[in-house]
Amino acid sequence: MSILSPSHDADFAVVELIARAGPQQVFVATRPLGEMPFRASAWSPGEVLELRTMFSADASIEAIAETLARPVHGVRSKICALGLRRNSTRLWTETDDAELRRRYGIEPTATLAQYLGRGCTAVYARAGALGLTEGNPPEWTEWEDAQLAEGYRQGLPVAQIAALIGKPVSGTASRASTIGLRHPAKPRGWSDEELARALELAETGRPYSDIREQLAHEGFPLRSKAGFQPRLRKAGYGRGWGKAWLPEEDELLRKAYQTGASLTPLRFRLGRSQCSIRWRADHLGLRGSHAMANGFRGGPDWSDEELQYLREHYGKMSGAELAKRMGRTKAAVYTRANVLGLIHGYIRPWSREELKALRIAHDHGIAIADLAEALGRNPISVSKFATNHEFRFGRRPVREIKLTLQDILKLEKGEGEGRRDRD
């Protein structure tokens, strides 16, 4: 409907559109609705509506999860996906304020907000109104700035300067940056003279620590160990890295493999890294021909019988029991099993029957310990797997009569009754 009203300009008229709400149309299905794709964790429209209603009523996350029979973290994820935010209008009671005064600053704010059924922002705002929060830090005085400048001039560690002044380390470093101080441990870029002198001293074979001290004695900045060696490498200099192997070095390496001597003295004699030695041995075809092919470990080598025993029993008993029977440490057993590519029974993939038993156990009040024993798995691994798949077991009594996997699967006929009885 439109209404014409006179205009101050005679050339046109103002048209006002009025939309009147008529009776609401009711949708009537003329045929059966199509089935909604089923997913175990799918949210139905009714659940979403109930979530929005309870969230708008400022109900706690736990109350919403209990009403919808869903895990707490699943409800939180759905609230985040829907873009819902707390806008609490509930007044703070004396009991809330007393609880806030007692626990604020001692427990995490998220935990306290969850207990009070409010948002973290509301808790922070109320704490500020009650005078529970600390104010802004005091301004730096001239004496503190003078101490900071002198500490930087002497090259003292920032943590030591902060302790002397009585300020936090982060605040001390921030203040130094604000007033334009630069610590000697972080000098400015390398000059051409400094780099040329460092390369000249490095060619003499002196240790890097002596070279850094020599450069500092000659008036150059004292460089850190972490920044000195990478700068020389960037300039093209390296010791045992990127340097061509000489025929004499290859001969010494072959001799070490022929005699079965330790490669550690040779590595230090040649100034090469362990990886460089290994790569050169591969290039010369010496890999695996050393008398001590398993390395220079403190324990005995693994025999073929021990390896076969490990393959047969790994995952069928605990690591401690297997190590005791083999006369080795648990670390040695796990390391060798990892080298052989063995997979422990506790981390084997979940079968369809096991996934089904997990759901049935959750609905019928079976404890994690009973479920883990029935599946032959570690209770901690089962609990973590159940939590990742949105199954919250909580504290449940352990049964005196142990269950098997088949016993749990037989409970499927009463599915839903266990949940109602438990509620």
Secondary structure, DSSP 8 states (H G I E B T S, - for coil): -EEEE--SSTT--EEEE------------SS--------TT---HHHHHHHHHHHHTT--HHHHHHHHT--HHHHHHHHHHHT----------HHHHHHHHHHBTTB-HHHHHHHHTS-HHHHHHHHHHTT-S--------HHHHHHHHHHHHHT--HHHHHHHHT--HHHHHHHHHHTT---TTS-----HHHHHHHHHHHTTT--HHHHHHHHHHTTS----HHHHHHHHHHTT--SSSS----HHHHHHHHHHHHHT--HHHHHHHHT--HHHHHHHHHHTT-TT-SSSTT-S-SS----HHHHHHHHHHBTTB-HHHHHHHHTS-HHHHHHHHHHHT---GGGS---HHHHHHHHHHHHTT--HHHHHHHHTS-HHHHHHHHHHTT----S----SS---HHHHHGGGGGTTHHHHHH-
